[in-house]
C-alpha cells in the first residue's frame, strides 16, 4: 500500500494554465536571492528555503500555494514543511522548476 503524497505536483504547463484562467494562487520561489537574480518568473514571490520557518507563518493558510525552485527538489521539501509543520492544505510543487520554465515556457529566461 503506497502513501499518497502530501502535496500535489504540477508541471509548468499546469501553472501556465492556472495563470491563463486567472486562478488565485501564490507562486513562491524558494531559491536563494542570487539564483532569483539570474532567472525568475515575474509574479513569483521570493521566499528562500533557508528562511522558510520565518516567512511561512506570515502566509494565509487558505491561499493556494505553488512552490518552485531550480528543478523541483528544494520546493518539494518546502511543500512538505508547509503542510506538516504549518498546517497548509492547498500546496503544489512545480515540477522541473525554473529550468523547465526556461526550456518550455519562456526561453528568454536564462538557464544556469
Secondary structure, DSSP 4 states (H G I P E B T S, - for coil): -PPPPSSEEE-HHHHHHHHHTT---EEEE-S-HHHHHHS--TTPEE--GGGHHHHGGGS-TTS-EEEE-SSSHHHHHHHHHHHHTT---SEEEETTHHHHHHHHT-TTSPP-
